């Protein structure tokens, strides 16, 4: 009986350790085209004005569980995208990108960026570092 309990505890502990090693949201991670640069068709966010730290998407997403990557080295960072973005480059070829600050008791704040805009844009103060998610809107 004790042997079975020890085996069960070991199995549960090992499973928990493996699960803890997998990043949050990894199962449904949207990594754009998987390359480091912000490329055609992607919606890209940056951590700061140097554009060194970025996160790219193909689709709409909640920002919870996503982190910026150092585009010079490819190294992951501990900088979360959720409520910690400086700017956006909407390279989506057919949709505007709408960045949303979800507010519980007031209307949400948002800022919308033109499709295939051609440049990095600084998020306005109502969504900069208050970005909960983004959506693709007004698609052609």
C-alpha positions in Angstrom: 0.0 0.0 0.0 2.8 2.5 1.0 4.6 1.6 -2.2 1.6 2.5 -4.3 1.1 5.8 -2.6 4.8 6.7 -3.1 4.5 5.8 -6.8 1.3 7.8 -7.1 3.0 10.8 -5.4 6.0 10.5 -7.6 3.9 10.4 -10.7 1.8 13.4 -9.6 5.0 15.3 -8.7 6.7 14.5 -12.0 3.6 15.5 -14.0 3.3 18.8 -12.1 7.0 19.5 -12.8 6.6 19.0 -16.5 3.4 21.1 -16.6 5.2 23.9 -14.7 8.0 23.9 -17.4 5.5 24.6 -20.2 4.8 28.4 -20.6 1.3 29.6 -20.0 -0.7 29.6 -23.2 1.8 27.4 -25.0 -0.8 25.0 -26.3 -2.6 27.7 -28.2 0.4 30.0 -28.8 0.2 32.4 -31.7 3.8 33.2 -32.7 3.1 34.8 -36.1 5.3 33.3 -38.7 7.8 32.2 -36.0 10.6 34.5 -37.2 12.2 37.2 -35.1 11.4 40.2 -37.3 7.9 41.7 -37.6 6.9 40.5 -41.1 4.1 41.0 -43.6 0.8 39.8 -42.3 1.7 40.0 -38.6 0.4 42.2 -35.8 3.5 43.1 -33.7 4.0 44.6 -30.3 7.1 46.1 -28.8 8.2 46.5 -25.2 10.0 49.8 -25.6 11.1 52.4 -28.2 14.2 50.4 -29.2 12.0 47.8 -30.8 14.5 45.2 -29.5 11.8 43.2 -27.6 8.8 42.1 -29.7 5.8 39.8 -29.8 4.1 38.9 -33.1 0.7 37.5 -33.9 -1.4 36.3 -36.9 -4.7 36.5 -35.1 -6.6 38.3 -32.3 -5.5 37.2 -28.8 -5.7 37.9 -25.1 -2.3 39.1 -24.0 -2.2 37.0 -20.9 0.6 34.4 -20.9 2.6 36.0 -23.7 6.1 37.4 -23.3 8.4 39.6 -25.5 11.4 38.0 -27.3 14.7 39.7 -27.9 14.7 40.0 -31.7 18.5 40.4 -31.8 19.3 37.2 -30.0 16.1 35.2 -30.1 16.1 34.9 -26.3 12.9 34.8 -24.4 12.3 37.4 -21.8 10.4 37.8 -18.5 8.7 40.9 -19.9 5.0 40.2 -20.2 3.0 41.5 -23.1 -0.1 41.9 -20.9 -0.2 45.5 -19.7 3.4 46.1 -20.7 3.5 47.2 -24.3 4.9 50.4 -25.8 4.0 50.2 -29.4 2.4 48.3 -32.3 3.1 47.7 -36.0 0.1 46.4 -37.8 1.4 44.5 -40.8 -1.9 42.6 -41.2 -2.7 42.9 -44.9 -6.5 43.1 -44.6 -7.6 44.0 -41.1 -7.2 46.9 -38.7 -5.7 46.0 -35.3 -7.7 47.2 -32.3 -5.8 47.2 -28.9 -8.1 47.0 -25.9 -7.8 47.9 -22.3 -10.7 46.0 -20.6 -12.3 47.9 -17.8 -14.7 46.3 -15.4 -17.0 49.1 -14.5 -16.4 51.6 -17.4 -16.4 51.3 -21.1 -13.2 49.7 -22.5 -10.5 52.0 -23.8 -9.2 51.1 -27.2 -7.0 52.3 -30.1 -7.3 51.1 -33.7 -4.5 51.0 -36.2 -4.8 50.8 -40.0 -4.1 47.6 -41.9 -0.6 47.3 -43.3 0.3 50.6 -41.7 4.0 50.6 -42.7 5.5 51.8 -39.4 5.7 51.3 -35.6 3.2 53.4 -33.7 3.3 54.4 -30.0 0.2 53.2 -28.1 -1.8 56.1 -26.6 -1.9 56.4 -22.8 -5.3 54.8 -22.4 -3.9 51.4 -23.8 -0.1 51.7 -23.4 0.8 49.5 -20.5 -2.9 48.7 -20.1 -3.3 46.4 -23.0 -5.4 43.3 -22.2 -5.9 42.0 -25.8 -6.1 42.9 -29.5 -8.6 42.1 -32.2 -8.6 42.1 -36.0 -11.4 44.5 -37.1 -12.8 46.1 -40.3 -11.3 43.4 -42.5 -11.5 43.8 -46.2 
